Amino acid sequence: MSTTLSRDLDSLADWRRNLDRRIEHFAGLLADQDVLDAEAAGLATTLRQRLATDRLVLAFVAEFSRGKSELINALFFADSGRRVLPATPGRTTMCPVELAWDAQESPLLSLLPIGTRRGGQPVSALRERGELWQHHVLPIADPLALAQVLEEVTRTQRVSMGEARELGLWNDEHPEDNPSRDENDQVEVPAWRHALINYPHPLLKRGLVVVDTPGLNAIGAEPELTLGLLPSAHAIVFLLAADTGVTRSDLSIWRDHLGDRSLERFVVLNKIDTLNDPLLDAGQVQAQIRQQCSSVSDTLGVPPQRVFPISAREALMARLGGNSGEHAGDGGLPALEHALAGELLPQRSAVIGRMVEDGVLVLQQRALRRLADRRRQVTEQLLDLRGLRGKSSAKLQLMSRRFETDAAAFEECMPRLSALRVVQARQLREVLHHLSSDRVRAEIARMQSDSEASFFKLGAGKAFTQLGTRLRALLDAASQGIAEIDQMLAASHRQLNADFGFSLAASPKPMLDGYRRELKRIEASYSRYFGITKLWRLSEPGFLTQFLQVLLSRLRVVFESAAVEIELWSKTATSQMESQLRERRRSLQHRREAFTRIQAAEGELEQRITEVEAQDQRLQQTSERIDAAVDALRILAASPPRAEAVTEPAPRLSLVHSAAGQASRGAA
């Protein structure tokens, strides 16, 4: 079924594939010309992997019974011929559900038992422990059987109050939010803590990840959902019921978990079909819907164009009947699809385009520096060879000995290069020490100690603020170390260029401003848990520990990404020296061999001059081909697909920043 969102995801996927092919061809061109060293090849591979694994995360958030699962069915799974996710009255989705597609895995429903909450480990730490999950094969070819298997996400179980308290699903201090007890003093709790659905749907294959959430304000709601999954999503769709508008419970979810989000928030006023009244004409019903949308916009503080009145049930029924047109029978769904496609996809395309452009520019600069060095050496050969015309045999021997002397003098630079590498490695270790996981873990442990030492953890907010100050100090210390390395390299490069004829050029030093902003964003996102209305959560058994584990995983992504970028920069400087050293040694060897041949047959001089001139011309042509390939790549990267660019269905910064973002989502 062709919809606005599916067509634009098709277009985005085709664009990414075109970029991948261009990068592959560009790397092949560099390899054919012997200007693709190991570091550059690794960068090209990383670019292609980033394009292949880029994901667009879309999370659906609401209180229970707002129609999240039905909306997901209508948006993404109507072509299955029936409901895929369970969507019945009452509580359906009892645990966070992630829908994605990994071609390395078979179609599976993977469920993490609720009992794993006892260990205090976050879901991110348990994802790789397959033995803890229950796995169900998805019968893709049988929609009815598929829906029956997926009903498992709604399963509950009854446990004693003591077990519920142990699992963090019962709070004696807030009895009004606890689940009801039966005659045996047992309560109903979810059977599962988290669900992963690996489903080969076309949209999921194109890189879409859909997150379906249970109610966020219930006692025992998975902390990692609000601490990890939602902050890492690219867009949030918040659902309300049209007949009730913004309830107190809805407003609590919005303020506590979504209020600090930016342009990626979309509000859906679902179930507008419930406003139909046989005593009112169509115009009056529409006036009621507009009034409700205006009220929602004012209450939540979002632009009116970000509120979408729809009926997910009518939209699903229309699409199951083959009707996906944009008219009254579509449940109002196309307007939401247009907004998602028109605002979310261009933002994602811009991020990908900048990443690719930055990467290929680095590859171009490295390749052109090596080609320029080769051309300079070829020019020197031509000058020497042309100067040999008419020279006597004694002159040839004298010049050959001079080359031997030049080669010996060139080898004298080796101790200086070795000393430079030792100093650089020592300074790099000092910088990376500030960004190590051990340092971050130690700072988290210090915050936990300071928090638990206070009465009822009232000092947790102050400890969190002090943690942010210490983490920023680590980034500042790393920046100072980077500046010292950069100054040392610049001075060494100037001296080596002057003494030995190198063409060493300093690469732009890493700037940690982006990581500071990310640190500030994390601090702002998590600081709300230390407000006076949230302190009771910190006193819950195990909540602070799990909170700190999730916080640690996000901070590690930031600091490890910064460390990776700094290491790559340092390796670039080192590999530049090593590659020029190899090139110079090879050039000197060729010159010795050439003069040896000329001594044996002076008649070969003109032939050798012609060969070197042809070599210089080939190097010039190679530079032009590289420039042309980069220009084409940059044009493609800067021209992402526009909304509705594809009319028929086709058959997820600097590079490090982008890697950090993905790692963050993986950690969540």
N, C-alpha and C positions, 0 to 999 in steps of 0.2 A: 504494500500500500504506500503510495507516494504522498507524503505530507510535507509541509514547509520545513519542519525540523529534520526529517529524514533526507530531504533533498539537499539541505545545506550541510548536513553531516557528510553526505556523499561527496559534496563539493570540497569540503575541508579534507576528507580522506584522500581524494584524488590529488589535491594540492600537495599534501604531505608526501604522497608517493612520488609525485613529480620532483619535489625537492630532494627526496632520497635518491632518485635516479641521477639527478644532476650532481649531487655530492659524490656518488659512486663513480661517475664518469670523470669528475674533476680529480678525485684521488687517484684514479687510474692514469690520468694524464701526468700527474706529478710523479707517480711511480715509474712510468715509462721513461721519463726524463731524468730519473735518479735524483729527484729533489724532495722525496718523501721519506724523511727519517722516521725512526720508531715513534718519537713523540708526536710528530705530525700525523702519522698513521693512526695512532691511538686517539688523537683528537677527532679525526674524520670518522672513526668507528663510533666514538661516543656521540657525535652528532647524529649519525644514522640510527643508533640505538635509541636516542632520545626521541627522534621522530617516530620510530616504530612503536615505542612504548608510551607515547603521550596519551594521557587520559583526560577526559572532561567529566568532572564529578558534579552530579546534580543531586541535591538532597531534598527530600520531601519531609516537612516538619509540620506537626499538628498535634492537638490533643486527640484522644481516642475518638473514633467514630466520626471523623471529619471527611472521610472519603479519600485518603491518600492512596490506598492500594487500588481503588477503582480508577483514580486519575492516572496512575502509572499504567494500568491495563489499557486505558483509552489512548494514552500518548504513545505507548511503545509496543503493546502486544496484541492489538486488535487483529492483526493479520493471522494470529493463531486460531481464529475462529471461535474463541471462547475466552473466559477469564483465565489468566494464568496465575496471578497472585490471588489468594483468597480475599474476598471482599464481601463479607456478610455483615448484617447488623450486629452491633456490639463491638467488643474488643477483638480484633483479628490479628494484626501484627503485634506479637507480644515481645519481640526482641528486635534490635537493629538488624536489618537485612541489606546486604550489599549484592547488587546484580552487576556482573561484569563477565567478560569472556577472556580466558587465557587459553590460547591454542595448544599450549604444552600440557594442559590437563583435559581429562574427559568431562563431559557434562555431568555435574555433580551438585547435590545439595549437601553442604557441610554445616554441621550444627555443633556448637560448643555448649556442653551441659552447664546448667546454672550453678552446679556444685563447684565449678572452678573458681567462683568468687571467693571461696574460703581461703585460697592460697594468697590472695592479695595481689596477684600478678595481673597486669593489664592485658587486654586482648591482643595488643600488638606484640607482646612477648610470647603469646601462645599460638600465633598464626602458623609458625613453622613446626609445631609439635603435633603432627598429624594423628598421633595415637590418642590424643585427648578429644578429638572431634569424632562425631558420628557422620558417616558418609552414606548418601543415598544416590544411586544412579538415576539420572533424569531420563525418562522415556520420551525423547524429543518427538518421535513420530506419532505419538498418541497423546493429543491434547488433554483428553479426559484423565488418562493415567498420570499425566504430568501435573495437572491441577491437584490430583489426589495426593501425590508425593509432596507438593508444596504446602498442602494443608498442615504439614508437620510444624511449620513456623508458628501456628496458632496454639499449639499444644500447651497445656498447663498441668500442674500437679498440685496436690495438697500436702502441706507439711505442717509440723507443729509450730507453735509460736516461737519456741526456742530455736528451731532450725531456721525459721524466717529471720529471726534476730541475728543469728550467726551469719546468714547470707547477706545481711544488710538490707533486708526487705521488710523490716519492722522497726519502728522507732517509737520507744516509750514516751519520748518528750513531745511527739506530735501525733497523738492517737487519731486525730481527725483525718489524717492522710493515710492511715494504715488500711490494708484490705480487711474486709469483713470476716469474722470468725463464724464457723459452723457450730453445730451442737457438740462436736468433739474437740472444740478449741483448736481447730486446724484452719489454715488460711490457704487461699489459692495463689500460687506464684507461677511465673513462666517456667517452662521446662528447659528453656534454652537461654543462653546469655548472648549469643551472637549467631548469625546465619550468613553463609556465603553461597550464592547461587552462581555457578559457572554455566552460563547459558549461551548457546551460539546464535543469538539473535543478530540480525544485520546491523542494527544500531550499536549494539554492544561490541560487535566486531570492529566497528569504525572508531572505537576508543571511548565510547560513552560508559560511564559508571553511574548507576542509579542507587541511591541510598534511601531506603524506606525506614522510617523511625517509629517507635512506639511513643506514647505520651512521655514528654520530657520532665513533667513536674510531679510524676508519681514517686512515692517513696521507693527507694532502691533503684531508680533509673540509672542505667549504666553510666558512670562518670566519664568514661572514655568517649562516649558518644558526644558529649558537649565539650570535652576537653580536647579531643583529637579529630574526630570525623567531621563535625560541622565546621570548625575553623579552617580545615583543609579543603572544603568544598569550593568549587568555582561559582556555584549559584545555589540559593536556597529558595524553595517554593513553600510558602507558608499558607496552610489551608485553614479556612474558617467555614462555618455553616451559615448559609444565607439567611436562614430563619431566625438565628440567634445573634448574628453579628459577632462582635468582639466580647466574649465572656470574660469573667474575672480570671478563669483558668488560662484562656488564650492569651490575655494580656500579661499574665505572669510568665508564660513561656517566651513571649516576644521580648519583654524587658530583661529577663534573666539570661537569655541565650542568643537572641537575634538582634537586639536593639542597637548594637554597635557595628552591625554589618553595613556595608556601603551599597553601591549600585547593583550588587548581585542579588538583592532581595526582590522576590516576586510574590505578591499576595493574591491568593485565589479565594474568591467567595463562592464556595461550592454549594451544590444542591439548590440552585435557583428555581428548579422545577417545583420545589415545595412552596414557593410563593404564588403559584397559580391559584386563582380564586374564581370560581364560577360566577360570583357576584360582581366581579370587576372585569372591565374590558382589557384588551391587550395593552393599550396605552397606559392605563392605570397601573397594571402590573409592572410595566417597564419603568414607570416613574418610581415605584417602590424599590425596584432593583437599583436605580440610579441613586436614590436617597440612601440606601444601605451602603453602596460603594463609597459615597461621599463621607458617610459617617465613619466607615472603616479607615478611609484615608486620613481623616482628621485625628482619629484616636491613635493610630499607629505612627502618624507623622511621616507618611510616604506620599509621593506624588500620585495624583488620581490615575495617571496612566499606568501606574504599577499595580493597580487593583483590577482583577479580571473576574467578572461574574460568569460562571460556567455551571453546567450540569455534567459531571463526569459520567453519570449513568447514561444520560441521553446521548452523549458523545460516543460512548462505547457501543451502545446499541446501533447508532447511525453507522459507525464504521464496520461493525460486524455485518450490517446489511449492505455494505459496499458503498455507503454514502459518506464521503469525506469532504464534501463541498463546503464553501464558506457561506452558509445561510442558516436560517432559523433552526433547521433540524440537526445542526452539528454540535449542539450543546455549548456553543461559544468557545470551543477549544482552539480553533485556528488563531484567535487573537493572542492567546498565551504562547502558541508555537511561534508566531511571528516575533513576539517580544524576545523569546529565548534565542531564536536564530539571529534576530537583527541586532541584539545587544551583547549577548554572551559570546557567540562564535567569533565576531570581529575582534573582541578583546583577546581571546585565546589565539587567534591567528596572528595578531600583532606581536604577542610574546614569542611565538614560535619563529616568526620572521626575523625578529631582532636576534634571537639565539643563533639562527643559521647565518645571518649576515655577519655577526661578530666572529663566528667560527671560521667562515671561509676567508675573511679578511686576515685572520691570524695565519691561516695556511698560505695565503697569497704572499704575505710579507716574508714568511720564512723561505718560501721557494724562490722569490725574487732576489732575496739577499744572497742565496747560494748561486743563483745564475749570474748575478752581478759580479760576485767574486770570481766565478769561472771566466767571465768575459774579460775581467781585468787581467787575469793571468794569461788568457789567450792573446790579449793586446801586447803584453810584455813579450810573449814568444814571437809575435809578428815583428816587433821592433828589433829584437835580437836577430831573427832570421834575415830580415831585410838588410840589417847591418852587416851580414856576412857575405853579401854579394861582392865578389872580387877579392875576398880576403885570402891570404895565404894559408897553407896548412898549419904553419906555426901559430898564426893568429887563432885558428880554430881550436888548437890544443890549449892555447892560453885561455880562451873563453870557456872551454870545457872545464878546465881546472877552477875557473872562477865560479862556475855553477856548483862544483863540489864544495868549494869554500862557503858559498851561500847556503847550501844544504846543511853543512855542519853548524853554521851560525844559527840557522833556523832551529835546529835541534836544541840549542841552548835555551829556548823559551820553555822547554818542557818543565824544568824545576819551578819556574815562576807560575806556570799554569797549575801545577800540582799544589803549590802553596796557596794559590788563589782558591782552588776547590776546597782545601782543608778549612780555610777561614770561612768560606761561604757555608759549608756544611755545619760548622760550629754555630754560626749566627742563625742559620735556619732552624737548628734544633732548639735554640733558645726561644725563637718565635713560636714554633709549634708546641712547645711546652705550655705556653699560655692558652693555647686553643685545644689542648688534649682533652679526651673524654674523662680522664682521671681528675683533671682540674674541675671540670663541670660537675662531675659526680661528688667531689669533695665539697663544692659550694652548696649543692643540694642537701648533702648530709648536714652541713652546718646550719642551713635554714631549718631542716627538720628538728635538729637538736634545740635551736632557739625557740621554735614554735612549741614543742612539747614541754619546754621548761616553764612556760607561762600558764597562768590559771585559766582553765577552759580554752586554752589555745588562743587567748585574746591577743597575744603578741605575735600571732602568725602574720598579720598584715605588715607589721613593722619588719619582721624577718624577711618577708617577700620583697619589700622595698629595698632593704639592705642587700638582698641577693642581686637585684637588678643593678645596683650601684657597683657591686663587686664584678659582675659579669661585664659591664661596660668598661671597667678598669682593665680587665683582661684584654678586651679588644683594643683599647688604647695602647696597652703595652705591646701588643702584636704590631700595631701600626707604627710605633716607634722603631721596633726591630726591623720592619720592612724598609723604613726610610734609611736606616743605617746600612742595610744590605745594598739598597739601591745606590747610595752614595759610594760605597766601596767598589761596586761593580763599575760604576761610571768612571771613577778614577783609574781603575785597573784597565778598563777597555781603552781609554785614551792612551795610556802608556804602552800597552801592547800594540795598538794600531801604529803608534809612532815608531816603536823600536823594531817591530817585525813585519809591518805591512799588512796586518789584519784589517778586516772591515767590520769589526764587532760593533753592534748597535744595541743600546739598552732597550729592552721591552718595557712598555708602560707598567709601572708597579701596580700591584693589586690595591684597590681602594675598598676599605671595609665599611663604607657608608651604608651600603645596602644591607649588610648584616646588622649594623646598628639599628637601622629602621625596622628590620624584622624582629630584633630583640625588643624594641620598643612596642611593636605591635603585639607580641606575645605577652609582654608585661601588661599592656592595656586590656588584652582579652581575658587574662586570668585574674586580674586585680579585683574583678567584681565578686570573686568568691570570698573576699576578705571584708566585704561590706557587713554592716551590722545585721542585715537580714539574712545573711548566709553563714554566719559564724557557727550556727547549730550544725551545719553539715560537716564542718571540720571536726566536731566532737564525736561524730559517728565512728564506730569501730572500723578501722581500716581505710576510711575515706581519705585522710591526709596522706597515708602511705601511697595509695593508688594515685591520688592527685599528683604527688611528687614524682612517681614513676612516669606518668604521662608527660609531665612537664619536662622531666629529664630527657625523654626521647625526643621532644621537639627542640630542646636546647642543643642536644648533641648534633642534630641535623644542621643547625645553624653554624656551630663551631667547627664541626667536621667539614662542612662545605667550604668554610673560609680556609681551613687548613689545606684542603685539596687544591684550591685556587692558588694559594701561596706556593705549594710544592710544585705545581705545574709551571708557575712563573720561574721558580728557581731552576727547574729542569730545563726550561727553554734557554736560559742563559748558559747553563753548562753545556747543553747539546750544541748550541751555536759555536762555542769555542772548539768543541771536539770535532764538529763537522768541518769547520774552516781549517783546523789542523790537519785533518785527513786530506782535504782538498789540496792544501799547500804541499804536503808531502808527495801526493800523487803527481801534482804538476811538476815539481822538481825532478821527480823520477822520469817523467815523460821528456822533459827538456834534456836531461843527460842522455837518454836513449836517442833522442833526435840528433844531438850533436855527434854522438858516436856513429850513427848511420851516415851523417853528412861527411864525417871524416873519411869513412870508407868509400863513399861515392859522392863527390861534390856535385855531380849532376843531379842528385836527388833534391838539392836545395830548393829549386823552383817548385818542384812537386810538393815538397813539404810546406812551402809558403801557401800554395794553393789549398792544401788540405786544411791548414790552420785558418785561412780566410773563410773556407766553407764551414768550418766548425763555429766560427764567430757568427756567421749568418744564421746557422741553425739555432744557436743560443738566443739570438735576437728574435727569431720566429717563435721559439718556445715561449719567451717572455710575452709576446703579443697574444699567443694562444691562451696563456694563463690569464692575462688581463681580460680577454674576451669572455672566457669561461666564468670568471668571477663577476663580470658585469651582468652576464645573463642570469647568474644565480641570484645576485642582489636584486635585480628587477623582479624575478619570480618571488623572492622572499618578501619584497615590499608590495606585492600585488596579491594579497590573499583573496580567496573567493568572496564575492558579495552575496548577500542574502538573495535567494531565489535565482542564483546563477545557473543552477542545473534544473532543467525542466523535466528530465526523465531520470529515474533511479539508475545509478551506475552499477556494472556487474557486481587532547591535557590540549629579558634578563640577560645577563651574560649567561654563557653556557653553564657555568658553575651554579649560578643562581637558580637556573632552571632545574639542574640536578638536585639542588637542595630542596626545591619545592616538591619534586617527585618523591624524594626520600622521605619528606615530611608526610606525604599522603601514605606511603608504605608503612611508616612508623605508626600512623594512626590505625 
